[in-house]
Amino acid sequence: MITSTAAVLRRPQNLLVLVLVMIIIALLAGPVATAKKKSDYVRHVDAAAANPMIASGVTLLPQAKIYKSSGLGPASLNPSATRGTPESYVDADQFPGGTLTGGVTITEAQGMNVLRQIQANLGERGLSLSDVTTMRVFLDNAPGAGQADYAGWNRAYRQFFANTDLQTGKVLLVPMGTGQPAKPLVKNAARPSRFALEVASLPVAGWLVEVEVDAVYPR
C-alpha cells in the first residue's frame, strides 16, 4: 500500500521526527554559514602600530579566490606633452596642462596615475583596492636623477592605500608633494604586503612606475 507524504506528515510522531531532523540540519549548517563570513586571508601588521605602510606578510587560506593583475603603468593623459616622455603620463585633469605644482614629483604623479589604472582594472573584475593583498612595484629613475624616487612613490601610494588609523578607524591626512597633508584621494585601510625596487628601464617609453597586484575576492 502506498502512503502519501501528506498522510505521513499528519501522524504526530512522524512530524516530530521531521522537525527534529530539520533542527539537526540547521545546527550542522550553522558553522558553515558562519565560516563563509570570514576573510580568506589574514594581513600580518604590527598590532601596536596605528599607521603601518604595508603588511609584513599575508596568509592566504585554501579557499581564497585570487586575482593577479598584469603589470600596469600610467595612462597617457597629457596630450600637450610629447608622446613617450615621462610628462605625457601626467594626468592633465588632475594637473591642468600637465604642469606639476605643489612640489609633486613626476614619479609621484605617475604613481597616482598608475594606481587609478589598478583601481579600474580591479573594478572590471568586481574587486576594489581594499581587496589587494600583495603589490609589486618597479621604479625607473626620473630623467637626470641618480636613483628612483621612492619618497614620491610612497606619497602616491598613501593617496590610495594605508591611509586610516588602524586603532581608531579615522581617515588620516596625507601629503601630496610638499603641500599640507589633506584627505587622501581614496580612503582605504588596506595594507598589502609589498616590494618596490629600482629597475634599469620599463617596457614603455616614458614610464617611471609599473605596478602589479594580487587581490582576493570577497566571499
Buried (B, 14 or more C-beta within 10 A) or exposed (E): EEEEEEEEEEEEEEEEEEEEEEEEEEEEEEEEEEEEEEEBBBBEBEEEEEBBBBBEEBEBEEEBEBBEBEBBBBBBBBEEBEEEBBBBBBBBEBBEEBEBEEEBBBBBBBBBBBBBBBBEBBEEEEBBBBBBBBBBBBBBBBEEEEEBBBEBBBBBBBBBBBBBEBEEEEBBEBBBBEEEEEEBBBEBBBBBBBEBEEEEEBEEEBBBBBBBBBBBEEE
